[in-house]
Amino acid sequence: MLRRLVPVSELPPHDSSEQSDPGESFDEIIAAETDRDPDLAVIEAGSRTLRTQGGPPQADVPARPEDPEVDRALREVEAELATRWGETKLEPSVARIAALMDVLGEPQRSYPSIHITGTNGKTSTARMIEALLGAFELRTGRYTSPHVQSITERISLDGAPVSPERFIETYQDIKPYVEMVDAQQEYRLSFFEVLTGMAYAAFADAPVDVAVVEVGMGGSWDATNVIDGDVAVVTPIDLDHTDRLGETLAAIAGEKAGIVKQDATVILAQQPVDAAQVLLKKAVDVNATVAREGLEFGVVARQVAVGGQLLTLRGLGGEYTEIYLPLHGAHQAHNAAVALAAVEAFFGVGAQRPEPLDVDTVRKAFAAVASPGRLEVVRRSPTVVLDAAHNPAGARVTAEAVGEAFQFSRLIGVVGASGDKNVRGLLEAFEPVFAEVVVTQNSSHRAMDADELAAIAVEVFGEDRVQVEPRLPDALEAAITLAEEEGEFAGGGVLVTGSVITVGEARLLLGKG
């Protein structure tokens, strides 16, 4: 039988009177600013409220090591990893990573874990889960991919990427075992498999209280799937990597359902019906407990706030009000609801214990969340926003969120995409919001040629709205110039998107990291 947590509609109303006052309310701070410009008062109130609850989010990702010797050693590790199969070349099997875990002494079994799959929103959700667990004084390990700028971003301890020194040390520690497994297998361990092994070893060595692990692709045969996640999280499923995961939502859901283990708890974001049916059947088969967004938990209310949004979330144990999230877009509110439910499930809320998590701790955690490269503002006058949307589903939510959060009078797109993606679908999603688009390409070997991308863009936008700049620095300069054409105070903006790699390189060019 499928075990169910109590639906949202059946949960008792949450009594917020027992919670401590989170500090001065937003309205009280604004009212106190009687001698200030009203708009400035609103901005400062939002800023001060954020500092009161959790301090400003730290969005920066690691730069290259300052020590030349450390930088040289890190580059050597990166070069060695680059000789292996890249993340887009796969042989669907966990045999190699399982063999590596065996010779390492099964490090992934030394801590509980929360395993995350889905099509979009995985990394942001992982960061929110990590922040919540850390706020409740648990030592966390987080493994996410791909990285925005530095390979060390992929493995985090206590909410921060491991240092280059630790990354190098971890690689050197497991390297002999990697070579041992390479010699025994038909194919050498891939780039992603070695990094996964490094993450699991680093978490055991720390040691961590809980690991937050994002799949690389799919689920069943993903290298991360040698863990038995106490909580399995499935973010929204859509069509992506169809050549490897299947051409229907049901087929893709079948692959992703592979992370759902015996007697686990499954947290499901809102899903298409075909995907939901597959996921629920898998839960029945392995006697998993299920919590579904919109039934057992969800977003009760949200409103745009300075630098983000203010949320009321319904969790498995009750209602959490006045949650400030410094990220833009309805999709991030839904990611927050999923993350909260996952952490509640990890602590047994809604099953072993009826009371909710401490709301002040939840507020503090969410107020400090950052997700680099996800509707991230990196420049003003004109405003330049980075977003790593790389498929049509991601592009649609980004386009909607940009309109809600920024209200640009004229938005210029800079798009550099990978050749193996549904580029037409991505461009079509952005067509209603881009006044003009500058197509370019990043430095990856996977990047679609700028002229090839331009040909598709002309079909979608029309020739008059497309500009081609093969070099990303030139593309950024062209887009900023176009955004400035309306004048200093006209409200033009630039959105750089299409690929995590494009966003990472743009971040560096614009002085971040």
C-alpha positions as CSV (number, residue, x, y, z in Angstrom):
1,M,0.0,0.0,0.0
2,L,1.1,3.6,-0.7
3,R,1.5,5.4,2.6
4,R,0.4,9.0,2.5
5,L,1.3,12.0,4.6
6,V,-1.6,14.2,5.7
7,P,-2.9,16.4,2.8
8,V,-2.6,20.1,3.2
9,S,-6.3,20.5,3.4
10,E,-6.5,18.2,6.4
11,L,-3.6,19.7,8.4
12,P,-4.5,21.7,11.5
13,P,-4.0,25.5,11.2
14,H,-0.6,26.6,12.2
15,D,-0.5,28.7,15.3
16,S,2.0,31.4,14.7
17,S,1.4,33.0,18.1
18,E,3.8,30.6,19.7
19,Q,6.7,31.7,17.5
20,S,9.0,34.4,18.6
21,D,8.8,37.8,16.9
22,P,11.2,37.8,13.9
23,G,12.1,41.4,14.5
24,E,10.8,44.7,13.2
25,S,8.2,44.2,10.5
26,F,8.6,45.5,7.0
27,D,5.8,48.0,7.4
28,E,7.1,49.3,10.8
29,I,10.6,50.0,9.3
30,I,9.1,51.9,6.4
31,A,6.9,53.9,8.7
32,A,9.9,54.9,10.8
33,E,11.6,56.4,7.8
34,T,9.6,59.5,7.9
35,D,12.3,61.8,6.8
36,R,13.5,59.7,3.9
37,D,12.5,59.4,0.2
38,P,9.7,56.8,0.2
39,D,11.3,54.6,-2.4
40,L,14.6,54.6,-0.5
41,A,12.8,53.7,2.7
42,V,11.3,50.7,1.0
43,I,14.7,49.6,-0.4
44,E,16.5,50.0,2.9
45,A,13.7,48.3,4.8
46,G,14.0,45.2,2.7
47,S,17.8,45.3,3.1
48,R,17.6,45.6,6.8
49,T,15.0,42.9,7.2
50,L,17.3,40.6,5.3
51,R,20.3,41.4,7.5
52,T,18.1,40.9,10.6
53,Q,17.0,37.4,9.5
54,G,20.1,35.9,8.0
55,G,22.6,38.3,6.6
56,P,23.0,38.9,2.8
57,P,23.3,35.8,0.7
58,Q,26.8,35.0,-0.5
59,A,26.4,34.4,-4.2
60,D,30.1,34.4,-5.3
61,V,31.7,31.3,-6.5
62,P,35.4,30.4,-6.2
63,A,38.0,32.2,-8.3
64,R,41.3,30.6,-9.3
65,P,43.6,30.0,-6.3
66,E,45.9,32.9,-5.5
67,D,48.8,30.7,-4.7
68,P,50.6,29.8,-8.0
69,E,51.6,26.3,-6.7
70,V,48.0,25.5,-5.7
71,D,46.7,26.8,-9.0
72,R,49.2,24.7,-10.9
73,A,48.3,21.6,-8.9
74,L,44.6,22.2,-9.4
75,R,45.1,22.6,-13.2
76,E,46.9,19.3,-13.2
77,V,44.0,17.6,-11.6
78,E,41.6,19.3,-14.0
79,A,43.8,18.2,-16.9
80,E,43.8,14.6,-15.7
81,L,40.0,14.6,-15.3
82,A,39.6,16.0,-18.8
83,T,41.3,12.9,-20.3
84,R,38.3,10.9,-19.2
85,W,34.8,10.6,-20.8
86,G,33.0,13.9,-20.5
87,E,29.6,14.3,-18.9
88,T,27.8,13.9,-22.2
89,K,29.4,10.6,-23.1
90,L,27.7,7.9,-21.1
91,E,27.6,4.1,-20.7
92,P,24.4,3.5,-18.7
93,S,25.7,1.5,-15.8
94,V,26.6,2.0,-12.1
95,A,29.0,-1.0,-12.3
96,R,32.1,1.2,-12.4
97,I,31.1,3.6,-9.6
98,A,30.0,0.7,-7.5
99,A,33.4,-1.0,-7.9
100,L,35.0,2.3,-6.9
101,M,32.8,2.5,-3.8
102,D,33.7,-1.1,-2.9
103,V,37.5,-0.5,-2.9
104,L,37.0,2.8,-1.0
105,G,35.1,1.0,1.7
106,E,31.6,2.2,0.8
107,P,32.0,5.8,2.1
108,Q,28.6,6.7,0.8
109,R,27.0,4.5,3.5
110,S,28.5,6.4,6.4
111,Y,25.9,9.2,6.4
112,P,22.2,9.7,5.5
113,S,21.4,11.5,2.3
114,I,18.8,13.4,0.4
115,H,18.9,12.6,-3.3
116,I,17.5,15.0,-5.9
117,T,16.5,14.4,-9.5
118,G,14.2,16.2,-12.0
119,T,14.7,18.2,-15.1
120,N,14.9,21.8,-13.8
121,G,15.5,23.4,-10.4
122,K,17.7,20.7,-8.9
123,T,20.7,22.9,-8.0
124,S,18.6,25.7,-6.5
125,T,16.6,23.1,-4.5
126,A,19.8,21.5,-3.3
127,R,21.2,24.8,-2.1
128,M,18.0,25.5,-0.2
129,I,18.0,22.1,1.4
130,E,21.6,22.6,2.4
131,A,20.9,26.0,3.9
132,L,18.0,24.6,5.9
133,L,20.0,21.7,7.3
134,G,22.9,23.9,8.1
135,A,20.6,26.3,10.0
136,F,19.5,23.4,12.2
137,E,23.2,22.8,13.0
138,L,23.8,19.8,10.9
139,R,27.1,19.5,9.0
140,T,26.3,19.1,5.3
141,G,27.9,17.9,2.2
142,R,26.5,19.0,-1.1
143,Y,27.2,17.6,-4.5
144,T,25.8,19.4,-7.6
145,S,26.6,19.8,-11.3
146,P,27.6,21.3,-13.6
147,H,29.7,24.1,-12.1
148,V,29.3,27.8,-13.0
149,Q,33.0,28.8,-12.9
150,S,35.2,26.5,-10.7
151,I,35.2,22.7,-10.6
152,T,35.5,23.0,-6.8
153,E,31.9,24.3,-6.6
154,R,30.6,20.8,-7.2
155,I,31.7,19.6,-3.8
156,S,30.6,21.7,-0.8
157,L,31.1,21.2,3.0
158,D,29.1,23.3,5.5
159,G,27.6,25.4,2.7
160,A,30.9,26.4,1.0
161,P,32.8,24.9,-1.8
162,V,35.8,22.8,-0.7
163,S,39.1,24.6,-0.9
164,P,41.3,24.0,-3.9
165,E,43.8,22.3,-1.5
166,R,41.2,19.9,-0.2
167,F,39.9,19.2,-3.7
168,I,43.4,18.3,-4.8
169,E,44.1,16.2,-1.7
170,T,40.8,14.3,-2.2
171,Y,41.7,13.5,-5.8
172,Q,45.2,12.3,-4.8
173,D,43.7,10.2,-2.1
174,I,41.4,8.2,-4.3
175,K,43.5,8.3,-7.5
176,P,45.2,4.9,-6.8
177,Y,41.8,3.3,-6.3
178,V,40.4,4.9,-9.4
179,E,43.3,3.5,-11.4
180,M,42.7,0.1,-9.8
181,V,39.1,0.1,-11.0
182,D,40.1,1.4,-14.4
183,A,42.3,-1.6,-14.9
184,Q,39.4,-4.0,-14.0
185,Q,36.6,-2.5,-16.1
186,E,35.8,-2.5,-19.8
187,Y,35.8,1.3,-19.8
188,R,37.6,3.7,-17.5
189,L,35.7,5.7,-14.9
190,S,34.3,8.8,-16.5
191,F,34.9,12.4,-15.4
192,F,31.6,12.5,-13.5
193,E,32.1,9.1,-11.9
194,V,35.5,10.2,-10.5
195,L,34.0,13.5,-9.2
196,T,31.2,11.5,-7.6
197,G,33.7,9.2,-5.9
198,M,35.6,12.3,-4.7
199,A,32.4,13.8,-3.2
200,Y,31.4,10.7,-1.4
201,A,34.9,10.2,0.0
202,A,35.2,13.9,1.1
203,F,31.8,13.7,2.9
204,A,32.9,10.6,4.8
205,D,36.2,12.1,5.7
206,A,34.7,15.4,7.0
207,P,32.5,13.7,8.3
208,V,29.1,15.1,7.4
209,D,25.8,14.6,9.2
210,V,23.9,14.5,5.9
211,A,24.7,14.6,2.2
212,V,22.6,16.5,-0.3
213,V,23.2,14.9,-3.7
214,E,22.0,16.1,-7.1
215,V,22.0,13.5,-9.9
216,G,24.0,14.2,-13.0
217,M,21.4,12.9,-15.5
218,G,18.4,10.6,-15.1
219,G,18.5,8.5,-12.0
220,S,18.6,4.7,-12.4
221,W,22.1,4.5,-13.9
222,D,23.4,7.9,-12.8
223,A,26.7,7.6,-11.0
224,T,25.3,9.2,-7.8
225,N,22.8,6.3,-7.5
226,V,25.0,4.2,-5.3
227,I,23.5,6.0,-2.3
228,D,20.2,5.0,-0.6
229,G,18.6,8.3,-0.1
230,D,16.5,8.5,3.0
231,V,14.6,11.2,1.2
232,A,14.2,11.3,-2.6
233,V,13.3,14.6,-4.2
234,V,11.9,14.9,-7.8
235,T,11.8,18.5,-9.1
236,P,9.6,19.2,-12.2
237,I,10.1,16.8,-15.1
238,D,10.1,17.9,-18.7
239,L,11.6,16.9,-22.0
240,D,15.4,17.1,-21.9
241,H,18.2,14.7,-22.8
242,T,15.6,12.8,-24.8
243,D,18.3,10.8,-26.7
244,R,19.4,9.2,-23.4
245,L,16.4,9.3,-21.1
246,G,13.5,8.7,-23.5
247,E,11.3,10.8,-25.7
248,T,8.2,10.9,-23.5
249,L,7.6,12.3,-20.0
250,A,6.7,8.8,-18.8
251,A,9.9,7.3,-20.0
252,I,12.0,10.1,-18.5
253,A,10.1,9.8,-15.2
254,G,10.9,6.0,-15.3
255,E,14.6,6.7,-15.4
256,K,14.4,9.4,-12.7
257,A,12.3,7.2,-10.4
258,G,15.4,5.0,-10.1
259,I,16.5,7.1,-7.1
260,V,13.5,6.1,-5.1
261,K,14.6,3.4,-2.7
262,Q,12.9,0.9,-0.4
263,D,10.9,2.6,2.4
264,A,12.2,6.1,1.5
265,T,10.2,9.3,1.6
266,V,9.5,10.8,-1.8
267,I,9.0,14.6,-2.2
268,L,7.3,15.3,-5.5
269,A,7.2,18.8,-7.1
270,Q,4.2,19.4,-9.3
271,Q,4.5,17.0,-12.2
272,P,2.8,16.3,-15.5
273,V,0.2,13.6,-15.1
274,D,2.2,11.0,-17.2
275,A,5.3,11.6,-15.1
276,A,3.4,11.5,-11.8
277,Q,1.8,8.2,-12.6
278,V,5.1,6.6,-13.1
279,L,6.6,8.1,-10.0
280,L,3.7,7.1,-7.8
281,K,3.8,3.5,-9.1
282,K,7.5,3.3,-8.2
283,A,6.7,4.5,-4.7
284,V,4.0,1.8,-4.3
285,D,6.5,-0.8,-5.5
286,V,9.1,0.1,-2.9
287,N,6.7,1.0,-0.1
288,A,7.8,4.6,-0.1
289,T,6.0,7.4,1.6
290,V,4.9,10.2,-0.8
291,A,4.4,13.9,-0.3
292,R,3.1,15.8,-3.2
293,E,3.2,19.5,-3.9
294,G,-0.3,20.9,-3.9
295,L,-1.6,18.2,-1.6
296,E,0.7,17.5,1.3
297,F,2.7,20.8,1.0
298,G,2.9,23.8,-1.3
299,V,3.1,27.5,-1.8
300,V,0.2,29.3,0.0
301,A,1.1,32.9,-1.0
302,R,3.9,34.8,-2.6
303,Q,4.5,38.5,-3.4
304,V,7.4,40.3,-5.0
305,A,9.7,41.9,-2.6
306,V,12.9,44.0,-2.8
307,G,15.6,41.6,-4.1
308,G,13.4,38.5,-4.1
309,Q,10.0,37.5,-2.8
310,L,8.0,37.0,0.4
311,L,6.4,33.6,0.9
312,T,3.9,31.7,2.9
313,L,4.7,28.0,2.7
314,R,2.6,25.1,3.8
315,G,4.9,22.3,5.0
316,L,4.2,18.8,6.2
317,G,3.9,20.1,9.8
318,G,2.0,23.3,9.3
319,E,2.3,26.8,7.8
320,Y,5.5,28.9,7.7
321,T,4.8,32.6,7.2
322,E,7.0,35.7,6.3
323,I,9.6,33.6,4.5
324,Y,11.9,36.0,2.6
325,L,13.6,34.3,-0.3
326,P,16.3,36.4,-2.1
327,L,15.6,34.7,-5.4
328,H,13.3,35.7,-8.2
329,G,10.5,33.9,-9.9
330,A,7.5,31.6,-9.1
331,H,9.6,28.6,-9.9
332,Q,12.0,29.5,-7.0
333,A,9.0,29.7,-4.6
334,H,8.0,26.2,-5.7
335,N,11.6,25.0,-5.2
336,A,11.5,26.5,-1.7
337,A,8.4,24.5,-0.9
338,V,10.0,21.3,-2.1
339,A,13.2,22.0,-0.2
340,L,11.2,22.7,3.0
341,A,9.2,19.5,2.7
342,A,12.4,17.5,2.0
343,V,14.0,18.8,5.2
344,E,10.8,18.3,7.2
345,A,10.7,14.7,5.9
346,F,14.3,14.2,6.9
347,F,13.5,15.2,10.4
348,G,10.4,13.1,10.5
349,V,7.9,16.0,10.4
350,G,4.5,14.7,9.3
351,A,5.3,11.2,10.2
352,Q,7.1,10.6,13.5
353,R,6.6,14.1,14.8
354,P,3.5,16.4,14.3
355,E,5.1,19.8,15.1
356,P,6.6,22.0,12.4
357,L,10.2,23.1,12.3
358,D,11.2,26.2,14.2
359,V,9.9,29.0,11.9
360,D,12.6,31.5,12.9
361,T,15.3,29.1,11.9
362,V,13.5,28.4,8.6
363,R,13.3,32.2,7.9
364,K,17.0,32.6,8.7
365,A,18.0,29.8,6.4
366,F,15.9,30.9,3.4
367,A,17.0,34.5,3.8
368,A,20.6,33.5,3.3
369,V,20.1,31.3,0.2
370,A,22.0,32.2,-3.0
371,S,22.0,30.4,-6.3
372,P,24.7,31.8,-8.7
373,G,23.7,32.0,-12.3
374,R,20.0,31.8,-11.6
375,L,18.4,35.2,-12.4
376,E,21.5,36.7,-10.8
377,V,22.1,40.4,-11.2
378,V,25.8,41.1,-11.9
379,R,25.7,44.7,-13.2
380,R,23.6,47.8,-13.0
381,S,23.0,50.7,-15.5
382,P,22.0,48.8,-17.5
383,T,21.1,45.8,-15.5
384,V,22.7,42.6,-16.6
385,V,21.1,39.3,-15.4
386,L,22.5,35.8,-15.8
387,D,20.3,32.7,-15.9
388,A,21.4,29.2,-16.8
389,A,18.2,28.1,-18.6
390,H,19.2,25.6,-21.2
391,N,16.0,23.9,-22.3
392,P,12.5,25.1,-23.3
393,A,11.0,24.4,-19.9
394,G,13.7,26.3,-18.0
395,A,13.5,29.2,-20.6
396,R,9.7,29.5,-20.1
397,V,9.9,30.0,-16.3
398,T,12.9,32.3,-16.7
399,A,11.0,34.5,-19.2
400,E,8.0,34.7,-16.9
401,A,10.2,35.5,-13.8
402,V,12.2,38.2,-15.6
403,G,8.9,40.0,-16.5
404,E,7.7,39.8,-12.9
405,A,10.9,40.7,-11.1
406,F,12.5,43.4,-13.3
407,Q,9.8,44.9,-15.6
408,F,12.4,46.0,-18.2
409,S,11.2,48.5,-20.8
410,R,13.5,46.8,-23.3
411,L,15.2,43.4,-22.8
412,I,18.2,42.3,-24.9
413,G,19.1,38.6,-24.9
414,V,22.6,37.2,-25.1
415,V,22.2,33.5,-26.0
416,G,25.0,30.9,-26.3
417,A,23.7,27.3,-26.3
418,S,25.0,23.8,-26.5
419,G,24.5,22.0,-29.8
420,D,22.8,19.0,-28.2
421,K,19.9,21.0,-26.8
422,N,16.5,21.9,-28.2
423,V,17.7,25.4,-29.2
424,R,14.7,26.3,-31.2
425,G,12.4,25.6,-28.3
426,L,14.6,27.7,-26.0
427,L,14.6,30.6,-28.4
428,E,10.8,30.4,-28.9
429,A,10.3,30.6,-25.2
430,F,12.3,33.8,-25.0
431,E,10.9,35.4,-28.2
432,P,8.0,37.3,-26.5
433,V,10.3,39.0,-24.0
434,F,13.5,39.8,-26.0
435,A,13.3,43.0,-28.0
436,E,16.5,41.8,-29.8
437,V,18.9,38.9,-29.3
438,V,22.6,38.7,-29.7
439,V,23.7,35.1,-30.5
440,T,27.1,33.9,-29.5
441,Q,29.0,30.9,-28.4
442,N,31.0,29.9,-25.3
443,S,34.4,28.2,-25.3
444,S,33.1,24.6,-24.8
445,H,33.5,22.0,-27.5
446,R,29.8,21.4,-27.0
447,A,28.8,25.0,-28.0
448,M,26.6,25.5,-31.0
449,D,28.4,27.5,-33.7
450,A,27.2,31.1,-33.6
451,D,26.2,31.2,-37.2
452,E,24.2,28.0,-36.9
453,L,22.5,29.4,-33.9
454,A,21.9,32.7,-35.7
455,A,20.1,30.8,-38.6
456,I,17.6,29.4,-36.1
457,A,17.3,32.7,-34.3
458,V,16.4,34.5,-37.5
459,E,13.6,32.0,-38.2
460,V,12.2,32.6,-34.6
461,F,12.8,36.4,-34.2
462,G,13.2,37.7,-37.7
463,E,16.4,39.0,-39.3
464,D,16.0,42.6,-37.9
465,R,16.0,41.4,-34.3
466,V,19.1,39.1,-34.5
467,Q,22.8,40.1,-34.2
468,V,25.7,37.7,-34.4
469,E,28.8,38.1,-32.2
470,P,30.8,34.8,-32.1
471,R,33.0,36.1,-29.2
472,L,31.2,36.3,-25.9
473,P,33.0,39.6,-24.8
474,D,31.8,41.2,-28.0
475,A,28.3,39.8,-27.5
476,L,28.1,41.3,-24.0
477,E,29.3,44.7,-25.2
478,A,26.8,44.7,-28.1
479,A,23.9,43.8,-25.9
480,I,24.8,46.4,-23.3
481,T,25.0,49.0,-26.1
482,L,21.6,48.0,-27.4
483,A,20.1,48.2,-23.9
484,E,21.5,51.7,-23.4
485,E,20.0,53.0,-26.6
486,E,16.8,54.1,-24.8
487,G,18.7,56.4,-22.5
488,E,20.1,56.3,-19.0
489,F,16.8,56.1,-17.2
490,A,14.7,54.1,-19.6
491,G,15.0,50.7,-17.9
492,G,16.7,48.6,-20.5
493,G,18.3,45.3,-19.5
494,V,20.3,42.3,-20.7
495,L,19.7,38.7,-20.0
496,V,22.6,36.2,-20.6
497,T,21.3,32.7,-21.0
498,G,21.3,29.4,-22.9
499,S,24.0,27.4,-21.0
500,V,25.6,27.1,-17.6
501,I,29.0,27.5,-19.4
502,T,27.9,30.7,-21.1
503,V,26.7,32.1,-17.8
504,G,29.9,31.1,-16.0
505,E,32.1,32.8,-18.7
506,A,29.9,35.9,-18.6
507,R,30.3,36.0,-14.9
508,L,34.0,36.1,-15.2
509,L,34.0,38.7,-17.9
510,L,31.7,40.9,-15.8
511,G,34.0,40.8,-12.8
512,K,32.2,38.2,-10.6
513,G,34.5,35.6,-9.1
